[in-house]
Amino acid sequence: MRRSGIIDWGRLSLLAPAFLLLLLAFALPLLAIVPEAFGGSAVERFLRIFGSPVYRTVIWTTVRISLEATTITLIVSFPLAWLLSRASGVKGLLLGLLVLVPFLTSVLVRTFAWLAILGQRGLVNGTLLSLGVISEPLPLLFSEPAVVLALVHSSIPMMVFALVTVLRRIDGRILLAAHTLGASPLRAWLGIVVPIAIRGIQSGVTIIFLFTMASFIAPAFLGNQRQQMLGQVIQSEIETGADWAFAAALGITLAVTATIVVMAFSTVARYFSRWQRPGSLPPTLPQQQARNVDKALLRQPVALPTSRLQIPAIWHFGARLVEPAYLCVVSVFILIPLVVLIPVSFSAADVLIFPPPGYSMRWFKAILGSPEWIAAALTSLRIGAATCVATLVLATLTVLGFGRHFRFQGALEAIVLSPLTVPSVVFALGAYLTFAHIGLVDTEIGIIIAHTVLIFPVVYLVASATYSSIDPWLSLAAASLGASPSRIFRTVIFPLLLPGLAIGALLAMLLSFDESVASIFLSDLSVKTLPRKLWEGIRFNTSPESAAVSVMLLGVTCVVVIIGMAVVLGRRKNALLSLQGAPEPVC
C-alpha cells in the first residue's frame, strides 16, 4: 500500500469502486435490518419468535433440514471431487461438465424438475405403477425427504468446487504409502485424505449450510406446513407486506442461528486439523533408553495365512467396480432431473404426467407467443448484460488494484468475498428494506445492483486466479523497454487476462440470468424477470408450460457452455500450433 513511505493512491483508486459498492449496496442493507428489527416493540417480536412453539419448530426444522442436506451432500460429493481432482483428458472434461451444467442451471429449474419426478403422476410413481410394484401412487411430494433431496441435488456442484481445489494439492502417493504400511483403504482415507482436506471440507460445509439455511424455493414447492423453513417465512412476510419489522427480526434470527452453527463447524474443523499445527515436540529419549529398546521384532519375518491369500485379489476386483458404480449412480442423480424435463415439456397433457400421454409443441408456442414471457426474458437479458459489464469492470479494477502484493490483502479480500458468506435471503431482505426507501424496489436498476453485489465475488475469483498465473517478468521486460503502465496493460496484461475475463463474463451472464432469490424479492409488478415469472408460474400453475421454459433455459445454458468451451479449446489449439511452427532459437 506504501512505496517508499508514500501512499499508492493509484492502486487505492482502483480498489475504491468495489469497496464503495460493497459499503453502499451490501453493508448498509445488512445494517438496515438491525434498526428495523429492534425498533419499536422489538421485545415483543423476539418473544413472538422464541416464545411461540410454531416459530421454534420452524427454526429447528430449518437447522435440521440444513444439517441433513449438508451431511448427505458432503458424503455424496467427496468421492466425486476426488475423482475430478485426479482425472485428466476426456474423463476430466466429462466429469467437469457433469458438475458444471447443473451449477449453471437455475435453482428454480432444478427444483421444478423434482415435481415431475416425485409427483403422483411423475417418473417414480409412473415407473412403479407400470412395473406392478405398487397399486396406487406413493405420497412422495410435500415431505421432508423431498425437500432434502432437492437441496442435495442443488448443493452438489458447490460442494465439489469447494473440495476440488484442496484435493488437487494432495499427493496421490500418500495413499500408496499408507497401503504399504498396512492401512486399509477406509483407514487411509479417514486418517490421511480427510484431515489434509479439512480446510476444503470446512469451506464446502459452510457454503452449503448457508445456502440450505436460506433456501425457500425447495420447501415452498416440495414441502408442507410441517417443513416450513425460515427463508420461506421471511419471503412470505415480504411478499404479503404484512410486517416488515417482523421479517427483519426473522432475518436476524436466521443470521444468528447460521453464525452459531458455522462457528461450531469451525471448532470441529480445528479439532480435526490440530495435528497440522504441531506444538512443541516431546523431549528426545536419553541415549541409554534408546539402546535398551528391543529391536528383535523388526527382524522377524512376516507370515501371511494361506487361507487369506485370495482376499487381496477379490478386494481388488471389487474395488474396480466401486468407481464405475458410484459414477453411474451420481450421474443419474445429477442429470435425471434435467433430462426428465425434456419429454414433459413436449407433453400434450394439461398437467405434469410422466410419461406424457402424447407429444405436442403447444407449450413452446404458448411461451413464444406470450408477450409476458417474452418481456420477462428481455428484462432478464438486459439485467444480465448490465450485471456482466459491471462485474467485469469491478473485478478488473480490483485485481489490478491488489496487484502482486498489497498490504492487508488477506483482510481486504475477505471483505470482497463477504457476499458469498451471507445467506442470500438475508441480503435480499436487507436490500428490499433499503431500496424501498429510495425507490429502487421493482426497478431494473435495483435488481442490477443486487445482482452485481452477489456475482462480483465470483467473477473476481476467476479474474484473480488468471492474473496470478501471468508471469510478472513480462511486465518488467516491457517496462525495461520503455513501455508506459497503460501500454503494458493494453499490450501485455489485458490480452493474458482476457481468457479469465471471458469465463467471468460467461458466469456473470448465466448467474444473473438465473438468479432467483434477489429477483423474487426485488421484482413484482413493474419489473418481472424470468425467474420471477417462472416462480409465479410454478406456484400457481402446474402445467408443462413451466417445464418448457425450464428446457429453453437449460438449452441456452448448454449452448453458451459449448461455445465457451469451443473458444477456450480453439485458443489452446492455436497456441500449440504457433509453438510448433515457431523457429528454433539459434545458439
C-alpha positions as CSV (number, residue, x, y, z in Angstrom):
1,M,0.0,0.0,0.0
2,R,3.0,2.3,0.6
3,R,6.0,2.7,-1.6
4,S,9.0,4.4,0.0
5,G,6.7,5.9,2.6
6,I,4.2,7.3,0.1
7,I,0.7,6.1,-0.2
8,D,0.0,4.5,-3.6
9,W,-3.1,6.5,-4.4
10,G,-3.3,5.0,-7.9
11,R,-3.9,1.5,-6.6
12,L,-6.3,2.8,-3.9
13,S,-8.3,4.5,-6.6
14,L,-8.6,1.2,-8.5
15,L,-10.0,-0.5,-5.3
16,A,-12.3,2.3,-4.4
17,P,-15.3,1.4,-6.8
18,A,-15.6,-2.2,-5.5
19,F,-15.4,-1.2,-1.8
20,L,-17.8,1.7,-2.4
21,L,-20.3,-0.7,-3.9
22,L,-19.9,-3.2,-1.0
23,L,-20.4,-0.4,1.5
24,L,-23.5,1.2,0.0
25,A,-25.2,-1.9,-1.6
26,F,-24.1,-4.7,0.8
27,A,-23.1,-3.4,4.2
28,L,-25.8,-0.7,4.6
29,P,-28.6,-3.1,3.5
30,L,-27.4,-5.6,6.1
31,L,-27.2,-2.9,8.8
32,A,-30.7,-1.7,7.8
33,I,-32.1,-5.0,9.1
34,V,-31.0,-4.2,12.7
35,P,-32.9,-1.0,13.4
36,E,-36.0,-2.4,11.6
37,A,-35.9,-5.5,13.8
38,F,-35.0,-3.8,17.1
39,G,-37.1,-0.6,16.6
40,G,-40.4,-0.1,18.4
41,S,-41.7,-3.2,20.2
42,A,-38.6,-5.3,19.5
43,V,-39.0,-7.4,22.7
44,E,-42.5,-8.5,21.6
45,R,-41.2,-9.5,18.2
46,F,-38.5,-11.8,19.5
47,L,-40.7,-13.1,22.2
48,R,-43.2,-14.0,19.5
49,I,-40.4,-15.8,17.6
50,F,-38.8,-17.7,20.5
51,G,-41.9,-17.9,22.7
52,S,-44.1,-19.5,20.1
53,P,-43.9,-23.2,19.5
54,V,-44.7,-22.6,15.9
55,Y,-41.7,-20.5,15.2
56,R,-39.4,-22.6,17.4
57,T,-40.4,-25.5,15.3
58,V,-39.6,-23.5,12.1
59,I,-36.2,-22.7,13.5
60,W,-35.5,-26.3,14.5
61,T,-36.8,-27.6,11.1
62,T,-34.5,-25.2,9.3
63,V,-31.5,-26.3,11.2
64,R,-32.3,-30.0,11.0
65,I,-33.0,-30.0,7.2
66,S,-29.9,-27.9,6.6
67,L,-27.7,-30.3,8.6
68,E,-29.2,-33.3,6.9
69,A,-28.8,-31.8,3.4
70,T,-25.2,-30.6,4.2
71,T,-24.1,-34.0,5.6
72,I,-25.6,-36.0,2.7
73,T,-24.1,-33.6,0.2
74,L,-20.6,-34.0,1.8
75,I,-20.8,-37.8,1.7
76,V,-22.0,-37.9,-1.9
77,S,-19.7,-35.1,-3.2
78,F,-16.4,-36.1,-1.6
79,P,-15.6,-39.1,-3.9
80,L,-16.8,-37.1,-6.9
81,A,-14.5,-34.3,-6.1
82,W,-11.6,-36.7,-5.5
83,L,-12.1,-38.4,-8.9
84,L,-12.4,-35.0,-10.6
85,S,-9.2,-33.8,-8.9
86,R,-7.3,-36.9,-10.3
87,A,-9.0,-37.0,-13.7
88,S,-7.5,-35.6,-16.9
89,G,-8.2,-35.6,-20.7
90,V,-11.7,-36.7,-21.8
91,K,-12.6,-38.2,-18.4
92,G,-11.8,-34.9,-16.6
93,L,-13.8,-32.9,-19.2
94,L,-16.8,-35.2,-18.8
95,L,-16.7,-35.0,-15.0
96,G,-16.3,-31.3,-15.2
97,L,-19.4,-30.9,-17.4
98,L,-21.3,-33.3,-15.1
99,V,-20.7,-30.8,-12.3
100,L,-20.8,-27.6,-14.3
101,V,-24.0,-27.9,-16.3
102,P,-26.3,-28.3,-13.2
103,F,-24.5,-25.5,-11.4
104,L,-25.2,-23.1,-14.3
105,T,-28.9,-24.1,-14.3
106,S,-31.4,-22.1,-12.3
107,V,-32.4,-23.4,-8.8
108,L,-36.0,-22.9,-9.9
109,V,-35.5,-25.2,-12.9
110,R,-33.8,-27.9,-10.8
111,T,-36.4,-27.8,-8.1
112,F,-39.3,-27.8,-10.6
113,A,-37.9,-31.0,-12.1
114,W,-38.5,-32.8,-8.9
115,L,-42.2,-32.1,-9.2
116,A,-42.1,-34.1,-12.5
117,I,-40.2,-36.9,-10.8
118,L,-41.9,-37.2,-7.4
119,G,-45.4,-36.2,-8.4
120,Q,-48.4,-38.6,-8.2
121,R,-48.1,-39.0,-12.0
122,G,-44.3,-38.4,-12.0
123,L,-41.4,-40.6,-13.1
124,V,-41.0,-42.6,-9.9
125,N,-44.7,-43.4,-9.4
126,G,-45.3,-44.0,-13.1
127,T,-42.4,-46.5,-13.3
128,L,-43.5,-48.3,-10.2
129,L,-47.1,-48.5,-11.3
130,S,-46.2,-49.8,-14.8
131,L,-44.0,-52.5,-13.2
132,G,-46.8,-53.5,-10.9
133,V,-44.8,-52.9,-7.7
134,I,-47.5,-50.6,-6.3
135,S,-51.2,-50.4,-6.9
136,E,-51.6,-46.6,-6.1
137,P,-49.2,-43.6,-6.2
138,L,-46.9,-43.1,-3.3
139,P,-47.1,-39.7,-1.4
140,L,-43.5,-38.7,-2.3
141,L,-44.2,-35.0,-2.7
142,F,-44.8,-32.5,0.1
143,S,-42.5,-34.2,2.6
144,E,-39.2,-33.6,4.3
145,P,-37.3,-36.2,2.2
146,A,-38.4,-34.5,-1.0
147,V,-37.0,-31.1,0.3
148,V,-33.7,-32.7,1.4
149,L,-33.4,-34.5,-1.9
150,A,-33.8,-31.2,-3.9
151,L,-31.4,-29.3,-1.6
152,V,-28.8,-32.0,-2.0
153,H,-29.2,-32.0,-5.8
154,S,-28.7,-28.2,-5.9
155,S,-25.8,-28.3,-3.5
156,I,-23.5,-31.0,-5.0
157,P,-21.8,-28.7,-7.6
158,M,-21.0,-26.1,-5.0
159,M,-19.5,-28.7,-2.6
160,V,-17.5,-30.3,-5.4
161,F,-16.0,-27.0,-6.5
162,A,-15.1,-26.2,-2.8
163,L,-13.3,-29.6,-2.4
164,V,-11.5,-29.9,-5.7
165,T,-9.1,-27.0,-5.2
166,V,-7.9,-28.6,-2.0
167,L,-7.8,-32.2,-3.1
168,R,-5.7,-31.4,-6.2
169,R,-2.9,-30.4,-3.9
170,I,-2.8,-33.8,-2.2
171,D,0.0,-36.1,-3.5
172,G,-1.7,-39.3,-4.5
173,R,1.3,-41.3,-3.4
174,I,0.4,-40.9,0.2
175,L,-2.3,-43.4,-0.2
176,L,0.2,-45.9,-1.7
177,A,2.5,-45.3,1.2
178,A,-0.4,-45.9,3.7
179,H,-1.3,-49.1,1.9
180,T,2.3,-50.4,2.1
181,L,2.3,-49.7,5.8
182,G,-0.8,-51.9,6.2
183,A,-3.6,-49.4,6.3
184,S,-6.9,-50.4,4.8
185,P,-8.4,-48.1,2.1
186,L,-11.0,-46.8,4.6
187,R,-8.5,-46.1,7.3
188,A,-6.2,-44.4,4.7
189,W,-9.0,-42.1,3.6
190,L,-10.2,-41.2,7.1
191,G,-6.8,-40.9,8.6
192,I,-4.9,-39.1,5.8
193,V,-7.0,-37.6,3.0
194,V,-9.8,-36.3,5.1
195,P,-7.6,-34.5,7.7
196,I,-5.5,-33.0,4.9
197,A,-8.6,-31.8,3.1
198,I,-10.3,-30.5,6.2
199,R,-10.0,-26.8,5.1
200,G,-11.8,-27.6,1.9
201,I,-14.4,-29.6,3.8
202,Q,-14.9,-26.7,6.2
203,S,-15.3,-24.3,3.3
204,G,-17.8,-26.5,1.5
205,V,-19.8,-27.3,4.6
206,T,-20.1,-23.6,5.4
207,I,-21.2,-22.7,1.9
208,I,-23.8,-25.5,1.7
209,F,-25.2,-24.9,5.2
210,L,-25.7,-21.2,4.5
211,F,-27.3,-22.0,1.1
212,T,-29.7,-24.5,2.6
213,M,-30.5,-22.4,5.6
214,A,-31.6,-19.5,3.4
215,S,-33.4,-21.7,0.9
216,F,-37.1,-21.1,0.4
217,I,-37.8,-22.4,-3.1
218,A,-37.4,-26.1,-2.3
219,P,-39.6,-26.1,0.8
220,A,-42.2,-23.9,-0.9
221,F,-42.6,-26.3,-3.8
222,L,-41.8,-29.7,-2.3
223,G,-42.6,-29.3,1.5
224,N,-45.7,-28.9,3.5
225,Q,-46.6,-26.8,6.5
226,R,-44.6,-29.0,8.8
227,Q,-41.4,-28.4,6.7
228,Q,-41.6,-24.6,6.6
229,M,-38.1,-23.0,6.8
230,L,-37.1,-19.6,8.0
231,G,-36.3,-18.3,4.5
232,Q,-39.7,-19.4,3.3
233,V,-41.4,-17.5,6.2
234,I,-39.3,-14.3,5.5
235,Q,-40.2,-14.4,1.8
236,S,-43.9,-14.8,2.7
237,E,-43.8,-11.9,5.1
238,I,-42.1,-9.6,2.5
239,E,-44.4,-10.7,-0.4
240,T,-47.6,-10.1,1.6
241,G,-46.2,-6.9,3.1
242,A,-47.7,-8.0,6.4
243,D,-45.0,-6.9,8.8
244,W,-41.6,-5.7,7.6
245,A,-40.2,-5.4,11.2
246,F,-41.1,-9.0,12.0
247,A,-39.5,-10.1,8.7
248,A,-36.3,-8.2,9.8
249,A,-36.5,-9.9,13.2
250,L,-36.7,-13.3,11.4
251,G,-33.7,-12.3,9.3
252,I,-31.7,-11.5,12.4
253,T,-32.7,-14.9,13.9
254,L,-31.7,-16.7,10.7
255,A,-28.3,-14.9,10.6
256,V,-27.6,-15.5,14.3
257,T,-28.6,-19.2,14.1
258,A,-26.4,-19.7,11.0
259,T,-23.5,-18.0,12.6
260,I,-23.7,-20.2,15.8
261,V,-23.8,-23.4,13.7
262,V,-20.9,-22.2,11.4
263,M,-18.8,-21.4,14.5
264,A,-19.5,-25.0,15.7
265,F,-18.3,-26.3,12.3
266,S,-15.1,-24.2,12.6
267,T,-14.5,-25.6,16.1
268,V,-14.9,-29.2,14.9
269,A,-12.6,-28.5,11.9
270,R,-9.9,-27.0,14.2
271,Y,-10.1,-30.2,16.3
272,F,-9.6,-32.5,13.3
273,S,-6.8,-30.4,11.8
274,R,-4.9,-29.9,15.1
275,W,-2.2,-32.3,14.0
276,Q,-1.4,-30.0,11.1
277,R,-0.2,-27.4,13.6
278,P,2.0,-29.4,15.9
279,G,3.0,-27.9,19.2
280,S,6.3,-28.4,20.9
281,L,7.8,-31.8,20.3
282,P,8.4,-34.1,23.3
283,P,12.0,-34.2,24.6
284,T,14.1,-36.9,23.0
285,L,14.7,-40.1,24.8
286,P,18.0,-40.5,26.6
287,Q,20.6,-42.5,24.8
288,Q,20.6,-45.2,27.4
289,Q,16.8,-45.7,27.0
290,A,17.2,-45.8,23.2
291,R,19.8,-48.5,23.5
292,N,17.5,-50.6,25.7
293,V,14.7,-50.7,23.1
294,D,14.0,-54.3,21.9
295,K,14.6,-54.3,18.1
296,A,14.1,-58.1,17.7
297,L,10.6,-57.6,16.3
298,L,11.9,-55.7,13.3
299,R,14.0,-58.8,12.3
300,Q,11.1,-61.3,12.5
301,P,9.6,-62.4,9.1
302,V,6.0,-61.6,8.3
303,A,4.0,-64.7,7.5
304,L,0.6,-64.4,5.8
305,P,-2.0,-67.0,6.4
306,T,-2.5,-69.2,3.3
307,S,-6.3,-69.0,3.7
308,R,-6.3,-65.3,3.2
309,L,-4.0,-65.1,0.2
310,Q,-7.0,-64.8,-2.2
311,I,-8.6,-61.8,-0.4
312,P,-6.4,-59.1,-2.0
313,A,-7.4,-60.3,-5.5
314,I,-11.1,-60.4,-4.6
315,W,-10.8,-57.0,-2.9
316,H,-9.0,-55.6,-6.0
317,F,-11.7,-56.9,-8.3
318,G,-14.5,-55.4,-6.1
319,A,-12.7,-52.1,-5.8
320,R,-12.5,-51.8,-9.6
321,L,-16.3,-52.0,-9.7
322,V,-16.9,-49.4,-7.0
323,E,-15.9,-46.4,-9.1
324,P,-18.0,-47.1,-12.2
325,A,-21.0,-48.0,-10.0
326,Y,-20.6,-44.8,-8.0
327,L,-20.2,-42.6,-11.1
328,C,-23.2,-44.2,-12.7
329,V,-25.5,-43.6,-9.6
330,V,-24.2,-40.0,-9.1
331,S,-24.5,-39.2,-12.8
332,V,-28.1,-40.4,-12.9
333,F,-29.0,-38.5,-9.7
334,I,-27.4,-35.2,-11.1
335,L,-28.7,-35.4,-14.7
336,I,-32.1,-37.1,-14.5
337,P,-33.9,-34.0,-13.0
338,L,-32.8,-32.1,-16.0
339,V,-33.3,-34.8,-18.6
340,V,-36.9,-35.6,-17.4
341,L,-38.0,-32.1,-18.2
342,I,-37.4,-32.6,-21.9
343,P,-40.3,-35.1,-22.6
344,V,-42.5,-33.3,-20.1
345,S,-42.1,-30.0,-21.9
346,F,-43.4,-31.6,-25.1
347,S,-46.4,-33.2,-23.3
348,A,-49.9,-32.8,-24.8
349,A,-51.5,-33.1,-21.3
350,D,-52.6,-30.2,-19.3
351,V,-50.9,-31.3,-16.1
352,L,-47.5,-32.8,-15.2
353,I,-47.6,-36.5,-16.2
354,F,-44.7,-38.8,-16.9
355,P,-44.5,-40.4,-19.3
356,P,-46.6,-38.0,-21.3
357,P,-49.7,-39.4,-22.9
358,G,-48.9,-37.6,-26.1
359,Y,-46.4,-35.1,-27.5
360,S,-47.1,-31.6,-28.7
361,M,-45.3,-28.2,-29.3
362,R,-48.2,-26.3,-27.8
363,W,-46.4,-25.2,-24.7
364,F,-43.4,-23.8,-26.7
365,K,-45.9,-22.0,-29.0
366,A,-47.7,-20.6,-26.0
367,I,-44.4,-19.3,-24.5
368,L,-43.0,-17.8,-27.7
369,G,-46.4,-16.2,-28.4
370,S,-46.9,-14.8,-24.9
371,P,-45.9,-11.1,-24.5
372,E,-45.5,-11.7,-20.7
373,W,-42.8,-14.4,-21.1
374,I,-41.1,-12.5,-23.9
375,A,-41.0,-9.3,-21.8
376,A,-39.7,-11.3,-18.8
377,A,-36.9,-12.9,-20.9
378,L,-35.9,-9.5,-22.4
379,T,-35.8,-7.9,-18.9
380,S,-33.6,-10.7,-17.6
381,L,-31.4,-10.3,-20.7
382,R,-30.9,-6.6,-20.1
383,I,-30.3,-7.1,-16.4
384,G,-27.8,-9.9,-17.2
385,A,-25.9,-7.8,-19.7
386,A,-25.7,-4.8,-17.4
387,T,-24.6,-7.0,-14.5
388,C,-22.0,-8.7,-16.7
389,V,-20.4,-5.4,-17.7
390,A,-20.5,-4.0,-14.1
391,T,-18.9,-7.1,-12.5
392,L,-16.2,-7.3,-15.2
393,V,-15.2,-3.7,-14.7
394,L,-15.2,-4.0,-10.9
395,A,-13.3,-7.3,-11.0
396,T,-10.6,-6.0,-13.4
397,L,-10.1,-2.8,-11.3
398,T,-9.9,-4.8,-8.1
399,V,-7.4,-7.3,-9.4
400,L,-5.2,-4.6,-10.8
401,G,-5.6,-2.7,-7.5
402,F,-4.4,-5.6,-5.4
403,G,-1.6,-6.4,-7.9
404,R,1.0,-8.9,-6.8
405,H,1.5,-7.7,-3.2
406,F,-0.8,-5.4,-1.2
407,R,-0.7,-4.6,2.5
408,F,-3.6,-6.2,4.3
409,Q,-4.6,-8.0,1.1
410,G,-6.0,-11.0,3.0
411,A,-8.4,-8.9,5.1
412,L,-9.5,-6.8,2.2
413,E,-10.1,-9.9,0.0
414,A,-12.2,-11.3,2.8
415,I,-14.3,-8.1,2.5
416,V,-14.6,-8.6,-1.2
417,L,-15.7,-12.2,-0.8
418,S,-18.1,-11.4,2.1
419,P,-21.3,-11.6,-0.1
420,L,-20.6,-15.3,-0.5
421,T,-20.7,-15.9,3.2
422,V,-24.0,-14.2,4.0
423,P,-27.3,-16.1,3.4
424,S,-28.7,-14.8,0.2
425,V,-32.2,-14.4,1.7
426,V,-30.8,-12.2,4.5
427,F,-29.1,-9.9,1.9
428,A,-32.2,-9.8,-0.2
429,L,-34.3,-8.8,2.8
430,G,-31.8,-6.0,3.7
431,A,-31.8,-4.9,0.0
432,Y,-35.6,-4.8,-0.1
433,L,-35.8,-2.7,3.2
434,T,-33.1,-0.3,2.0
435,F,-34.1,0.0,-1.7
436,A,-37.8,0.6,-0.6
437,H,-36.8,3.9,1.0
438,I,-35.1,5.2,-2.2
439,G,-37.4,3.9,-4.8
440,L,-35.3,1.1,-6.2
441,V,-37.7,-1.8,-5.4
442,D,-39.4,-3.2,-8.5
443,T,-36.8,-1.4,-10.8
444,E,-34.2,-2.8,-13.1
445,I,-31.5,-0.6,-11.6
446,G,-32.2,-2.1,-8.1
447,I,-32.0,-5.7,-9.4
448,I,-28.8,-4.9,-11.3
449,I,-27.2,-3.5,-8.1
450,A,-28.2,-6.6,-6.1
451,H,-27.0,-9.0,-8.8
452,T,-23.7,-7.1,-9.1
453,V,-23.1,-7.5,-5.3
454,L,-23.9,-11.2,-5.4
455,I,-22.0,-12.1,-8.6
456,F,-19.0,-9.7,-8.3
457,P,-17.0,-12.0,-5.9
458,V,-17.4,-15.0,-8.2
459,V,-16.0,-13.0,-11.2
460,Y,-13.2,-11.6,-9.0
461,L,-12.1,-15.1,-8.0
462,V,-11.9,-16.1,-11.7
463,A,-10.0,-12.9,-12.7
464,S,-7.7,-13.1,-9.7
465,A,-6.7,-16.7,-10.5
466,T,-6.0,-15.8,-14.1
467,Y,-3.9,-12.7,-13.1
468,S,-1.9,-14.7,-10.6
469,S,-0.9,-17.1,-13.4
470,I,0.6,-14.3,-15.5
471,D,4.4,-14.2,-15.4
472,P,5.4,-10.9,-13.7
473,W,8.6,-10.8,-15.7
474,L,6.6,-10.0,-18.8
475,S,5.6,-6.6,-17.3
476,L,9.1,-5.9,-16.1
477,A,10.5,-6.7,-19.5
478,A,8.0,-4.4,-21.2
479,A,8.8,-1.6,-18.7
480,S,12.5,-2.0,-19.3
481,L,11.9,-1.5,-23.0
482,G,10.2,1.8,-22.2
483,A,6.5,0.9,-22.2
484,S,4.3,3.1,-20.0
485,P,2.0,1.4,-17.4
486,S,-1.1,2.0,-19.6
487,R,0.6,0.4,-22.6
488,I,1.8,-2.5,-20.5
489,F,-1.8,-3.1,-19.5
490,R,-3.1,-2.8,-23.1
491,T,-0.5,-5.0,-24.8
492,V,0.6,-7.4,-22.1
493,I,-1.7,-7.7,-19.1
494,F,-5.1,-7.4,-20.7
495,P,-4.5,-10.0,-23.5
496,L,-3.3,-12.5,-21.0
497,L,-6.2,-11.6,-18.6
498,L,-8.8,-11.8,-21.4
499,P,-9.5,-15.6,-21.1
500,G,-10.3,-15.3,-17.4
501,L,-12.4,-12.3,-18.1
502,A,-14.3,-14.2,-20.8
503,I,-15.0,-17.0,-18.4
504,G,-16.1,-14.5,-15.8
505,A,-18.4,-12.8,-18.2
506,L,-20.0,-16.1,-19.1
507,L,-20.5,-16.9,-15.4
508,A,-21.8,-13.4,-14.7
509,M,-24.4,-13.6,-17.5
510,L,-25.6,-17.0,-16.6
511,L,-25.7,-16.4,-12.9
512,S,-27.6,-13.1,-13.3
513,F,-30.0,-14.6,-15.8
514,D,-30.8,-17.5,-13.4
515,E,-30.6,-15.6,-10.1
516,S,-33.8,-16.3,-8.2
517,V,-33.6,-15.0,-4.6
518,A,-32.9,-11.3,-5.2
519,S,-35.0,-11.3,-8.3
520,I,-38.1,-12.6,-6.4
521,F,-37.6,-10.2,-3.5
522,L,-37.0,-7.1,-5.6
523,S,-39.3,-7.6,-8.6
524,D,-43.1,-7.5,-8.6
525,L,-45.5,-5.7,-10.9
526,S,-43.5,-3.2,-12.9
527,V,-40.4,-5.4,-13.5
528,K,-40.8,-9.2,-13.9
529,T,-37.6,-11.1,-14.6
530,L,-37.7,-14.6,-16.0
531,P,-37.0,-16.3,-12.6
532,R,-39.8,-14.2,-11.1
533,K,-42.2,-15.2,-13.8
534,L,-41.2,-18.8,-13.5
535,W,-41.6,-18.6,-9.8
536,E,-45.2,-17.4,-10.2
537,G,-45.9,-20.0,-12.9
538,I,-44.7,-22.9,-10.8
539,R,-46.6,-21.7,-7.7
540,F,-49.9,-21.1,-9.3
541,N,-49.8,-23.4,-12.4
542,T,-48.5,-27.0,-12.6
543,S,-48.9,-27.2,-16.4
544,P,-46.0,-28.3,-18.6
545,E,-45.6,-24.6,-19.6
546,S,-43.0,-24.1,-16.8
547,A,-41.2,-27.3,-18.0
548,A,-41.0,-25.8,-21.5
549,V,-39.5,-22.6,-20.1
550,S,-37.0,-24.6,-18.0
551,V,-36.0,-26.6,-21.0
552,M,-35.4,-23.5,-23.0
553,L,-33.2,-22.1,-20.2
554,L,-31.3,-25.4,-20.0
555,G,-30.8,-25.3,-23.7
556,V,-29.4,-21.7,-23.6
557,T,-27.1,-22.7,-20.8
558,C,-25.7,-25.7,-22.7
559,V,-25.2,-23.7,-25.9
560,V,-23.3,-20.9,-24.0
561,V,-21.2,-23.5,-22.2
562,I,-20.4,-25.3,-25.5
563,I,-19.5,-22.0,-27.2
564,G,-17.2,-21.1,-24.3
565,M,-15.5,-24.5,-24.4
566,A,-15.0,-24.2,-28.1
567,V,-13.4,-20.8,-27.8
568,V,-11.1,-22.0,-25.0
569,L,-10.1,-25.2,-26.9
570,G,-9.6,-23.2,-30.1
571,R,-7.3,-20.8,-28.3
572,R,-5.3,-23.7,-26.9
573,K,-5.0,-25.3,-30.3
574,N,-3.9,-22.1,-31.9
575,A,-1.3,-21.6,-29.2
576,L,0.1,-25.1,-29.7
577,L,0.2,-24.7,-33.5
578,S,2.0,-21.4,-33.1
579,L,4.5,-23.0,-30.7
580,Q,5.1,-25.9,-33.1
581,G,5.6,-23.5,-36.1
582,A,7.9,-21.2,-34.2
583,P,11.6,-21.4,-35.5
584,E,14.1,-22.9,-33.1
585,P,16.4,-20.5,-31.4
586,V,19.9,-20.2,-32.9
587,C,22.7,-20.8,-30.4
